[in-house]
Amino acid sequence: IPGRNEGGSLLPIGNLVDCGVGDICACLRNISPETLDSILDSFVEIVDPLHHYLPIPWVLQRYERCMDIAVTPEPQEAALVFAVLGLGDLMAPNPTSFNFISASFQLLRLSNFLTSPCIDSIATFCFIAVYLQHEGRLNEYWPLLGMVIRLAQSMGLHRDPSLISSLVPE
């Protein structure tokens, strides 16, 4: 997927259709740690105070799994990390957040989010919705929110949390 900005992409991914979780996470590890730290700092300082969907330790735990070469994270966990990086990268001087968001979508497809939704998938879609809203892509934003609401309802998130045994405290 070509970057939409002039300066090239931080994420060295060509065609995402043939990429698996390990391939996409390996691309993430090719980015300098300083750059990734800067992107994460932008997310924590600017985005998270406005759109606080998950505790930062929860997000950082998934980020560490994506960066660990010995571990292949679940696709929905990696999708969450890429969505967070996409939002954090919106504040960079030469943002390439579209590539992070594209990778996040590919990881969600790999996770079979429709048949087995989880909190990570719901939060990822919420972060992608923030990205779409920021980019003025409201014709994609509204249908996405409708799908997120239906996924959350399919998990029973609209009910009393004490009645949902599979729901994690976060």
C-alpha positions as a LaTeX table, in Angstrom:
\begin{tabular}{lrrr}
\hline
Residue & $x$ (\AA) & $y$ (\AA) & $z$ (\AA) \\
\hline
Ile1 & 0.00 & 0.00 & 0.00 \\
Pro2 & 1.63 & 3.24 & $-1.03$ \\
Gly3 & 1.93 & 5.98 & 1.55 \\
Arg4 & $-0.28$ & 9.00 & 0.98 \\
Asn5 & 2.45 & 11.45 & 2.01 \\
Glu6 & 5.58 & 12.56 & 0.20 \\
Gly7 & 8.22 & 11.55 & 2.72 \\
Gly8 & 7.82 & 7.79 & 2.43 \\
Ser9 & 6.57 & 5.36 & 4.99 \\
Leu10 & 7.96 & 4.39 & 8.34 \\
Leu11 & 6.37 & 0.99 & 7.85 \\
Pro12 & 8.23 & $-1.02$ & 5.21 \\
Ile13 & 5.21 & $-3.00$ & 4.01 \\
Gly14 & 4.30 & $-3.43$ & 0.39 \\
Asn15 & 1.24 & $-5.56$ & $-0.26$ \\
Leu16 & $-0.53$ & $-6.38$ & 2.99 \\
Val17 & $-2.79$ & $-9.01$ & 1.45 \\
Asp18 & $-0.10$ & $-11.70$ & 1.66 \\
Cys19 & 1.24 & $-10.66$ & 5.08 \\
Gly20 & 0.63 & $-12.57$ & 8.29 \\
Val21 & 0.91 & $-11.43$ & 11.88 \\
Gly22 & 4.60 & $-12.30$ & 12.10 \\
Asp23 & 5.40 & $-10.43$ & 8.87 \\
Ile24 & 3.62 & $-7.28$ & 9.97 \\
Cys25 & 5.16 & $-7.31$ & 13.46 \\
Ala26 & 8.61 & $-7.88$ & 11.90 \\
Cys27 & 8.12 & $-4.67$ & 9.91 \\
Leu28 & 7.37 & $-2.86$ & 13.14 \\
Arg29 & 10.67 & $-4.06$ & 14.60 \\
Asn30 & 12.49 & $-2.51$ & 11.60 \\
Ile31 & 11.52 & 0.97 & 12.78 \\
Ser32 & 14.00 & 2.62 & 15.12 \\
Pro33 & 13.10 & 2.37 & 18.82 \\
Glu34 & 13.47 & 6.15 & 19.17 \\
Thr35 & 10.89 & 6.74 & 16.45 \\
Leu36 & 8.45 & 4.27 & 17.97 \\
Asp37 & 8.95 & 5.79 & 21.43 \\
Ser38 & 8.21 & 9.22 & 19.99 \\
Ile39 & 5.03 & 7.95 & 18.34 \\
Leu40 & 3.90 & 6.24 & 21.56 \\
Asp41 & 4.66 & 9.41 & 23.54 \\
Ser42 & 2.47 & 11.40 & 21.14 \\
Phe43 & $-0.34$ & 8.93 & 21.64 \\
Val44 & $-0.05$ & 8.99 & 25.45 \\
Glu45 & 0.23 & 12.78 & 25.69 \\
Ile46 & $-2.25$ & 13.88 & 23.02 \\
Val47 & $-4.67$ & 11.12 & 22.02 \\
Asp48 & $-5.17$ & 9.06 & 25.19 \\
Pro49 & $-6.41$ & 11.95 & 27.36 \\
Leu50 & $-9.18$ & 12.59 & 24.81 \\
His51 & $-9.97$ & 9.02 & 23.76 \\
His52 & $-9.18$ & 6.84 & 26.76 \\
Tyr53 & $-10.57$ & 3.46 & 25.73 \\
Leu54 & $-8.01$ & 1.19 & 27.43 \\
Pro55 & $-5.51$ & 1.60 & 30.26 \\
Ile56 & $-2.02$ & 2.46 & 28.97 \\
Pro57 & $-0.43$ & $-0.57$ & 30.73 \\
Trp58 & $-2.83$ & $-2.79$ & 28.74 \\
Val59 & $-1.67$ & $-1.17$ & 25.48 \\
Leu60 & 2.02 & $-1.29$ & 26.43 \\
Gln61 & 1.75 & $-4.98$ & 27.30 \\
Arg62 & 0.54 & $-5.67$ & 23.76 \\
Tyr63 & 3.22 & $-3.41$ & 22.32 \\
Glu64 & 5.93 & $-5.38$ & 24.14 \\
Arg65 & 4.54 & $-8.64$ & 22.74 \\
Cys66 & 4.66 & $-7.21$ & 19.22 \\
Met67 & 8.28 & $-6.17$ & 19.70 \\
Asp68 & 9.37 & $-9.54$ & 21.14 \\
Ile69 & 10.92 & $-11.55$ & 18.31 \\
Ala70 & 10.29 & $-14.85$ & 20.14 \\
Val71 & 6.53 & $-14.26$ & 20.43 \\
Thr72 & 3.84 & $-13.98$ & 17.78 \\
Pro73 & 1.02 & $-11.97$ & 19.34 \\
Glu74 & $-2.63$ & $-12.58$ & 18.66 \\
Pro75 & $-3.70$ & $-10.64$ & 15.54 \\
Gln76 & $-6.21$ & $-8.53$ & 17.48 \\
Glu77 & $-3.49$ & $-7.52$ & 19.97 \\
Ala78 & $-1.17$ & $-6.47$ & 17.16 \\
Ala79 & $-4.05$ & $-4.65$ & 15.45 \\
Leu80 & $-4.56$ & $-2.60$ & 18.60 \\
Val81 & $-0.87$ & $-1.68$ & 18.69 \\
Phe82 & $-0.86$ & $-0.59$ & 15.06 \\
Ala83 & $-4.01$ & 1.52 & 15.56 \\
Val84 & $-2.39$ & 3.20 & 18.57 \\
Leu85 & 0.75 & 3.90 & 16.53 \\
Gly86 & $-1.39$ & 5.22 & 13.69 \\
Leu87 & $-3.05$ & 7.73 & 16.00 \\
Gly88 & 0.24 & 8.68 & 17.62 \\
Asp89 & 1.80 & 9.20 & 14.20 \\
Leu90 & $-0.89$ & 11.71 & 13.23 \\
Met91 & 1.04 & 14.27 & 15.27 \\
Ala92 & 4.42 & 13.61 & 13.61 \\
Pro93 & 5.93 & 16.16 & 11.20 \\
Asn94 & 5.55 & 13.71 & 8.29 \\
Pro95 & 2.76 & 11.40 & 9.34 \\
Thr96 & 2.43 & 8.01 & 7.68 \\
Ser97 & $-0.39$ & 6.93 & 9.92 \\
Phe98 & $-2.38$ & 5.58 & 6.97 \\
Asn99 & 0.10 & 2.69 & 6.73 \\
Phe100 & $-0.26$ & 1.84 & 10.41 \\
Ile101 & $-4.05$ & 1.92 & 10.07 \\
Ser102 & $-3.89$ & $-0.28$ & 6.96 \\
Ala103 & $-1.77$ & $-2.81$ & 8.84 \\
Ser104 & $-4.27$ & $-2.67$ & 11.70 \\
Phe105 & $-7.14$ & $-3.47$ & 9.32 \\
Gln106 & $-5.20$ & $-6.42$ & 7.86 \\
Leu107 & $-4.54$ & $-7.76$ & 11.36 \\
Leu108 & $-8.23$ & $-7.43$ & 12.23 \\
Arg109 & $-9.11$ & $-9.42$ & 9.12 \\
Leu110 & $-6.66$ & $-12.12$ & 10.22 \\
Ser111 & $-8.26$ & $-12.20$ & 13.68 \\
Asn112 & $-11.73$ & $-13.14$ & 12.37 \\
Phe113 & $-13.18$ & $-10.30$ & 14.42 \\
Leu114 & $-16.73$ & $-10.96$ & 13.26 \\
Thr115 & $-16.86$ & $-14.55$ & 14.52 \\
Ser116 & $-14.84$ & $-14.01$ & 17.68 \\
Pro117 & $-14.97$ & $-10.38$ & 18.80 \\
Cys118 & $-12.91$ & $-9.29$ & 21.79 \\
Ile119 & $-12.11$ & $-6.13$ & 23.74 \\
Asp120 & $-8.92$ & $-5.58$ & 21.72 \\
Ser121 & $-10.89$ & $-5.63$ & 18.46 \\
Ile122 & $-13.53$ & $-3.26$ & 19.80 \\
Ala123 & $-10.88$ & $-0.80$ & 21.06 \\
Thr124 & $-8.98$ & $-1.06$ & 17.77 \\
Phe125 & $-12.08$ & $-0.16$ & 15.81 \\
Cys126 & $-12.73$ & 2.76 & 18.17 \\
Phe127 & $-9.20$ & 4.06 & 17.56 \\
Ile128 & $-9.60$ & 3.59 & 13.80 \\
Ala129 & $-12.86$ & 5.55 & 14.03 \\
Val130 & $-10.96$ & 8.40 & 15.71 \\
Tyr131 & $-8.45$ & 8.30 & 12.84 \\
Leu132 & $-11.23$ & 8.38 & 10.22 \\
Gln133 & $-12.92$ & 11.27 & 11.99 \\
His134 & $-9.63$ & 13.19 & 12.16 \\
Glu135 & $-9.04$ & 12.62 & 8.44 \\
Gly136 & $-12.57$ & 13.82 & 7.60 \\
Arg137 & $-13.60$ & 10.44 & 6.21 \\
Leu138 & $-17.05$ & 10.51 & 7.77 \\
Asn139 & $-18.59$ & 8.33 & 5.04 \\
Glu140 & $-16.39$ & 5.51 & 6.42 \\
Tyr141 & $-16.59$ & 6.63 & 10.06 \\
Trp142 & $-20.35$ & 6.22 & 10.60 \\
Pro143 & $-20.69$ & 2.67 & 9.18 \\
Leu144 & $-17.65$ & 1.62 & 11.20 \\
Leu145 & $-19.23$ & 2.90 & 14.42 \\
Gly146 & $-22.40$ & 0.96 & 13.61 \\
Met147 & $-20.38$ & $-2.22$ & 13.20 \\
Val148 & $-18.49$ & $-1.58$ & 16.47 \\
Ile149 & $-21.74$ & $-1.12$ & 18.35 \\
Arg150 & $-23.12$ & $-4.38$ & 16.93 \\
Leu151 & $-19.90$ & $-6.23$ & 17.83 \\
Ala152 & $-20.00$ & $-4.85$ & 21.37 \\
Gln153 & $-23.64$ & $-5.88$ & 21.71 \\
Ser154 & $-22.82$ & $-9.37$ & 20.42 \\
Met155 & $-20.33$ & $-9.63$ & 23.30 \\
Gly156 & $-22.97$ & $-8.42$ & 25.75 \\
Leu157 & $-21.10$ & $-5.23$ & 26.64 \\
His158 & $-24.38$ & $-3.35$ & 26.92 \\
Arg159 & $-25.41$ & $-5.54$ & 29.87 \\
Asp160 & $-24.51$ & $-5.58$ & 33.53 \\
Pro161 & $-20.76$ & $-6.41$ & 33.67 \\
Ser162 & $-21.23$ & $-8.68$ & 36.68 \\
Leu163 & $-23.21$ & $-11.05$ & 34.41 \\
Ile164 & $-20.41$ & $-11.45$ & 31.84 \\
Ser165 & $-18.03$ & $-14.11$ & 33.07 \\
Ser166 & $-15.59$ & $-13.87$ & 30.12 \\
Leu167 & $-15.08$ & $-10.12$ & 30.42 \\
Val168 & $-11.70$ & $-9.01$ & 31.72 \\
Pro169 & $-11.71$ & $-6.28$ & 34.39 \\
Glu170 & $-10.07$ & $-3.72$ & 32.08 \\
\hline
\end{tabular}
